[in-house]
Amino acid sequence: MNFPSELRYTKDHEWISLNGNVATIGITDFAQRELGDIVYVDIDTVGKSLDAEAVFGTVEAVKTVSDLFLPVAGKVLEVNAALNNQPELVNADPYGEGWMVKIEVNNPADVETLMSAEAYQQMVG
């Protein structure tokens, strides 16, 4: 499994990458493996300001539907439009082409409070 060291992670299996005050968010390699084949990503929160741990969308796999949780508070700026026609990008490239949303982060320092790659790897075993 892949745990990029430059990312931060949540207990709910989201990853976040911060560039200035804009963060890119997706689900981890572990999460996509647990879910199985992803068939649909539903995110309708563009333009909304949400608190940390608020649900920003759902991901539907063959076996289940899971909520997606925002790692830090912010405003949803953009959804990865490629996922509308190719939700399987989340399985194929969860840290690249399979990203889910970009947000404007309320407090960039909050990102540093999330788990490091090492801590996340220990959590998932």
C-alpha positions as CSV (number, residue, x, y, z in Angstrom):
1,M,0.0,0.0,0.0
2,N,1.0,3.6,-0.7
3,F,1.3,6.2,2.0
4,P,2.9,9.4,0.5
5,S,4.9,11.1,3.2
6,E,4.0,14.7,2.0
7,L,0.3,14.2,2.7
8,R,-1.6,14.3,6.0
9,Y,-4.3,11.8,6.9
10,T,-7.5,11.4,8.9
11,K,-9.0,8.6,11.0
12,D,-11.8,8.5,8.3
13,H,-9.2,7.6,5.6
14,E,-9.1,10.9,3.7
15,W,-5.8,12.5,2.7
16,I,-5.1,16.2,2.3
17,S,-2.4,18.1,0.5
18,L,-2.0,21.8,1.2
19,N,-0.7,24.5,-1.2
20,G,-0.9,27.9,0.3
21,N,-4.5,28.1,1.7
22,V,-5.9,25.7,-1.0
23,A,-6.0,22.0,-0.1
24,T,-6.7,19.0,-2.4
25,I,-8.5,16.1,-0.7
26,G,-9.2,12.5,-1.6
27,I,-9.5,9.0,0.0
28,T,-6.5,6.9,0.8
29,D,-5.1,3.9,-1.0
30,F,-6.3,1.8,2.0
31,A,-9.8,3.2,1.8
32,Q,-10.2,2.5,-1.9
33,R,-9.0,-1.1,-1.4
34,E,-11.4,-1.6,1.4
35,L,-14.3,-0.2,-0.6
36,G,-13.6,-2.2,-3.7
37,D,-14.6,-1.1,-7.2
38,I,-15.9,2.5,-7.0
39,V,-18.8,3.1,-9.3
40,Y,-20.0,6.6,-8.4
41,V,-18.8,9.7,-6.5
42,D,-21.5,12.2,-5.4
43,I,-20.3,15.6,-4.3
44,D,-22.7,18.6,-4.4
45,T,-21.0,20.9,-1.9
46,V,-19.2,23.3,-4.2
47,G,-19.4,26.8,-2.8
48,K,-20.4,25.7,0.7
49,S,-18.3,26.4,3.8
50,L,-18.1,23.3,6.0
51,D,-16.6,22.5,9.4
52,A,-13.9,19.9,9.9
53,E,-15.4,16.4,9.8
54,A,-18.5,17.5,8.0
55,V,-19.7,15.3,5.2
56,F,-18.8,16.8,1.8
57,G,-20.1,13.9,-0.4
58,T,-20.3,10.2,-0.8
59,V,-18.5,7.5,-2.6
60,E,-20.4,4.5,-3.9
61,A,-18.7,1.1,-4.4
62,V,-20.2,-2.2,-5.6
63,K,-20.6,-3.3,-2.0
64,T,-21.4,-0.1,-0.1
65,V,-21.8,3.7,0.1
66,S,-19.5,5.7,2.3
67,D,-19.6,9.3,3.5
68,L,-16.6,11.6,2.7
69,F,-15.5,13.8,5.6
70,L,-13.7,17.1,5.3
71,P,-10.3,16.9,7.2
72,V,-10.3,20.6,8.1
73,A,-12.8,23.5,7.9
74,G,-13.0,25.4,4.7
75,K,-15.0,26.3,1.5
76,V,-15.4,23.7,-1.2
77,L,-14.0,25.4,-4.4
78,E,-13.9,22.6,-6.9
79,V,-14.9,19.0,-7.5
80,N,-12.8,16.7,-9.8
81,A,-15.1,16.6,-12.8
82,A,-13.3,13.6,-14.3
83,L,-14.9,11.4,-11.6
84,N,-18.3,12.0,-13.1
85,N,-17.4,9.7,-16.1
86,Q,-14.5,7.8,-14.6
87,P,-15.1,7.1,-10.8
88,E,-12.7,4.3,-11.1
89,L,-9.8,6.9,-11.1
90,V,-10.2,6.8,-7.4
91,N,-9.2,3.1,-7.4
92,A,-6.5,3.5,-10.1
93,D,-4.8,6.6,-8.7
94,P,-6.2,7.7,-5.3
95,Y,-3.4,10.3,-4.7
96,G,-3.3,11.7,-8.2
97,E,-6.1,11.7,-10.9
98,G,-8.5,10.3,-8.3
99,W,-8.5,13.4,-6.1
100,M,-12.0,14.5,-5.0
101,V,-12.2,18.2,-4.0
102,K,-10.2,21.4,-3.6
103,I,-11.1,23.6,-0.7
104,E,-10.0,27.0,0.6
105,V,-8.8,26.2,4.1
106,N,-10.0,28.4,7.0
107,N,-6.8,27.8,9.0
108,P,-3.9,26.2,7.2
109,A,-2.3,25.3,10.6
110,D,-5.1,22.8,11.2
111,V,-3.6,20.6,8.5
112,E,-0.5,20.1,10.7
113,T,-2.7,18.6,13.5
114,L,-3.7,15.6,11.2
115,M,-1.8,12.3,11.1
116,S,1.5,11.9,9.4
117,A,2.0,9.1,6.9
118,E,3.7,7.1,9.5
119,A,0.9,7.5,12.1
120,Y,-1.7,6.7,9.5
121,Q,0.2,3.6,8.4
122,Q,0.3,2.4,12.0
123,M,-3.4,3.0,12.5
124,V,-4.4,0.9,9.5
125,G,-1.9,-1.8,10.4
